[in-house]
Amino acid sequence: MKCVKYIPKKNNQLNKFSFSLIYSFLLICLFLPTHYIKSQSKLDSLNFDLKSDSISKHITITAVGDIMFGTNFPSKKYLPKNEDCIPLIDNVKEFLNKADIIFGNLEGCISDNAPARKRCNDPTKCYLFRMPKKFGNCLEYAGFNLISLANNHTWDFGEKGVEDTKSVLDSLGINYAGLDYKPYTIFDLNENQKIGFCSFAPNYRTPSLLNIGKAQSIVKELTKTCDVVIVSFHGGGEGSAYQNVTKKTEKCYGENRGNVYEFSHAMIDAGADVIIGHGPHVTRAIEIYKNKFIAYSLGNFCTYGRFRLSGPNGIAPILQLEISEKGEFVSGKITPIKQINGGYVKLDNEKKVIKKVQDLTNTDFPEQVIIIDNEGNISVASTPFENKQEGNSFRVWLNENYPAYAQQIQLDRDGSYNNSYITKAYQKYGAEYNQVMNNVRRKK
């Protein structure tokens, strides 16, 4: 009987304990997954937002050179077939309208009937460019949202020509600058990024390329309110004889066309982030200065009817850039194009302009560490040394074996030897240096 009384008592306690244990376990199972999922969801959402914010800060730019879709002056025979400019650019549209900013230089005015500003005894020998108003649809079709008007043809048809041009661009929501009374424009790329743009030329009623001090003042003013500042210039001599950046003042047709090298560096010194050049009607070299990108000329993009398009005049790049939120160069790409049949743009399978930019950049800026591969991808060589001691060791060796290179290398402000000169020298002689150093280590 005692056993009978004892056993039920023990079972009752065990049952109560088991029930409590099971109940607690069920509560934990129900609570933890929900809490974990919510917490993990918040964490994943935070990580995604951080990544999206980081990605969104980078800015993509597509830039081309001169645009002139055909002129109705002095005759409509200088317009493309059926007076339709879409076929001129249709083959390359896919490379244009995927960037945040799509830029070009509008070489002429957009007007149906504005009278010529210049008097011509023989209009067929006067190169004045007046695109019909309906040709504004080609700018919209390609996705252009930023246009330079600073060139030698904007004022070909006087005040009316310029007012008609502005009216068309305004109706399409295209940002523009480059007039004497409108040297710059500011626009919002998105809610968080404000872009400043200014444009210069050495021509009639344009912000002057020749007055570098005044141009710097405009740039400095833009940096106060803008996250990124883009500068465009129309300068340098014209034609195949002017493919190189001389770093000197250029004269052409008796005119002072400026020192585009000095100008570009001065604009970056003032705070500009990207420099885009045009004017020579041929492609020129590219340069990285203070981690900022310079294209000295993007040549002729689409110039129908009245332009010489043989040889280097007929090839050009569609330049695609990626820059950081600080305006520093991240990467780039050259899409090679050529014009055929008087101004129809198509991809160049021979990639002639890539080779052209490679050769010109190596010739005009041999100290640069820009890498342009055969597919047109643009990057900057990484610096080879982690500290001053390593850089100095290479410099001493270089001085003993290749003194001409060593003389170009200067100590950086931060006390390192990671400048473009030593990087370029390392690209050329690094393998030989490493082999020598390895042999020294083995002997020790």
TAQUIZI-V180457 format. One record per residue. N is the residue number from 1. NEAR is the number of other C-alpha atoms within 12 Angstrom. Layout:
N & NEAR
N & NEAR
This chain:
1 & 7
2 & 8
3 & 9
4 & 10
5 & 11
6 & 12
7 & 13
8 & 14
9 & 14
10 & 14
11 & 15
12 & 14
13 & 14
14 & 14
15 & 15
16 & 14
17 & 14
18 & 14
19 & 15
20 & 14
21 & 14
22 & 14
23 & 15
24 & 15
25 & 14
26 & 14
27 & 14
28 & 15
29 & 14
30 & 14
31 & 14
32 & 16
33 & 15
34 & 14
35 & 14
36 & 16
37 & 15
38 & 14
39 & 14
40 & 16
41 & 15
42 & 14
43 & 14
44 & 15
45 & 15
46 & 14
47 & 14
48 & 16
49 & 14
50 & 14
51 & 14
52 & 13
53 & 16
54 & 15
55 & 16
56 & 22
57 & 26
58 & 30
59 & 38
60 & 33
61 & 42
62 & 38
63 & 50
64 & 52
65 & 44
66 & 47
67 & 52
68 & 46
69 & 46
70 & 46
71 & 42
72 & 36
73 & 34
74 & 29
75 & 24
76 & 23
77 & 17
78 & 31
79 & 31
80 & 31
81 & 20
82 & 13
83 & 23
84 & 26
85 & 37
86 & 29
87 & 27
88 & 37
89 & 39
90 & 23
91 & 22
92 & 30
93 & 29
94 & 18
95 & 30
96 & 36
97 & 28
98 & 22
99 & 28
100 & 28
101 & 38
102 & 37
103 & 48
104 & 48
105 & 49
106 & 49
107 & 44
108 & 44
109 & 50
110 & 45
111 & 36
112 & 29
113 & 26
114 & 30
115 & 25
116 & 30
117 & 23
118 & 18
119 & 16
120 & 16
121 & 9
122 & 12
123 & 16
124 & 19
125 & 13
126 & 21
127 & 31
128 & 39
129 & 49
130 & 48
131 & 48
132 & 34
133 & 34
134 & 29
135 & 37
136 & 39
137 & 26
138 & 34
139 & 40
140 & 29
141 & 25
142 & 37
143 & 33
144 & 36
145 & 38
146 & 45
147 & 49
148 & 52
149 & 53
150 & 46
151 & 44
152 & 39
153 & 42
154 & 45
155 & 38
156 & 36
157 & 33
158 & 29
159 & 21
160 & 23
161 & 32
162 & 43
163 & 24
164 & 30
165 & 44
166 & 33
167 & 22
168 & 29
169 & 33
170 & 19
171 & 18
172 & 26
173 & 20
174 & 33
175 & 39
176 & 39
177 & 42
178 & 43
179 & 34
180 & 26
181 & 18
182 & 25
183 & 35
184 & 38
185 & 32
186 & 30
187 & 29
188 & 22
189 & 28
190 & 15
191 & 12
192 & 18
193 & 25
194 & 27
195 & 38
196 & 38
197 & 48
198 & 52
199 & 53
200 & 51
201 & 44
202 & 38
203 & 32
204 & 23
205 & 27
206 & 34
207 & 37
208 & 36
209 & 43
210 & 31
211 & 25
212 & 29
213 & 19
214 & 21
215 & 39
216 & 33
217 & 24
218 & 35
219 & 42
220 & 29
221 & 25
222 & 31
223 & 31
224 & 19
225 & 21
226 & 30
227 & 34
228 & 42
229 & 44
230 & 52
231 & 54
232 & 55
233 & 53
234 & 51
235 & 48
236 & 47
237 & 36
238 & 34
239 & 28
240 & 23
241 & 21
242 & 28
243 & 34
244 & 33
245 & 39
246 & 25
247 & 19
248 & 18
249 & 22
250 & 28
251 & 21
252 & 19
253 & 11
254 & 9
255 & 19
256 & 24
257 & 34
258 & 33
259 & 31
260 & 44
261 & 39
262 & 28
263 & 43
264 & 47
265 & 31
266 & 31
267 & 44
268 & 37
269 & 25
270 & 28
271 & 36
272 & 44
273 & 46
274 & 50
275 & 47
276 & 51
277 & 49
278 & 50
279 & 48
280 & 40
281 & 43
282 & 45
283 & 53
284 & 51
285 & 44
286 & 47
287 & 43
288 & 37
289 & 33
290 & 25
291 & 31
292 & 37
293 & 43
294 & 45
295 & 46
296 & 50
297 & 51
298 & 51
299 & 54
300 & 50
301 & 48
302 & 52
303 & 44
304 & 40
305 & 35
306 & 34
307 & 33
308 & 27
309 & 29
310 & 20
311 & 23
312 & 32
313 & 40
314 & 39
315 & 47
316 & 46
317 & 54
318 & 47
319 & 44
320 & 36
321 & 42
322 & 33
323 & 33
324 & 26
325 & 26
326 & 26
327 & 37
328 & 33
329 & 33
330 & 29
331 & 30
332 & 36
333 & 32
334 & 42
335 & 41
336 & 38
337 & 40
338 & 40
339 & 35
340 & 28
341 & 22
342 & 28
343 & 37
344 & 36
345 & 37
346 & 32
347 & 29
348 & 26
349 & 15
350 & 18
351 & 25
352 & 28
353 & 41
354 & 38
355 & 29
356 & 36
357 & 46
358 & 32
359 & 25
360 & 30
361 & 34
362 & 24
363 & 20
364 & 23
365 & 29
366 & 26
367 & 27
368 & 33
369 & 33
370 & 41
371 & 32
372 & 31
373 & 22
374 & 22
375 & 23
376 & 30
377 & 27
378 & 31
379 & 27
380 & 29
381 & 27
382 & 19
383 & 25
384 & 28
385 & 22
386 & 15
387 & 18
388 & 23
389 & 16
390 & 23
391 & 32
392 & 25
393 & 25
394 & 35
395 & 36
396 & 21
397 & 25
398 & 29
399 & 21
400 & 15
401 & 18
402 & 21
403 & 16
404 & 15
405 & 28
406 & 28
407 & 18
408 & 22
409 & 29
410 & 22
411 & 22
412 & 17
413 & 10
414 & 11
415 & 16
416 & 25
417 & 33
418 & 32
419 & 34
420 & 34
421 & 32
422 & 43
423 & 34
424 & 30
425 & 38
426 & 35
427 & 25
428 & 19
429 & 24
430 & 24
431 & 15
432 & 19
433 & 27
434 & 21
435 & 13
436 & 19
437 & 18
438 & 13
439 & 12
440 & 11
441 & 10
442 & 9
443 & 8
444 & 7
